[in-house]
Amino acid sequence: MKVNNNQLQFTELARFAKAMSHPVRLQILDILSKSACCYTGDITDELPIARSTLSQHIKELKDSGLIQGEYNPPKIKYCLNQQNWEKAKEFFTIFLNQNTKSTNCEI
C-alpha cells in the first residue's frame, strides 16, 4: 500500500491532537510557550497536580514531539520543540481553515 504525503500529514496531525487532548497538557504547553527560553524549575509550582501526574503528561508531550527537555537532578529543563510546534500550527491551520461544502445544512 502506498502512503501519500497527505496521509502522513493526517498521521502527524492526529499525534499532535492526541497529545493536546488533555487540559493539563494544554496548560503545560501554555506555560512553555510563554517562556522566553526553556522553562527550568518545577511546573507543579504552577499547576495543582502531583509530580507523578505531571511526569505522565510531560511524557505524552515529549512522545508527540511537541516538547523537548532534559532531567538532570536537581534541574529540569523543558521547552517547545520549535520545529514540531510550527508544523503543528501549520497542520491545524490548514485543517481548520478548509472550506466546507455545505454551509446551510440543518438537522
WOMOQUI-V501018 format. One record per helix or strand. SS is the DSSP state (~ for helix, > for strand). FROM is the first residue (numbers start at 1). LEN is the number of residues. If there is no record, write none. Layout:
SS,FROM,LEN  SS,FROM,LEN
//
This chain:
~,5,15  ~,23,11  >,39,2  ~,43,3  ~,51,14  >,67,6  >,75,6  ~,82,15
//
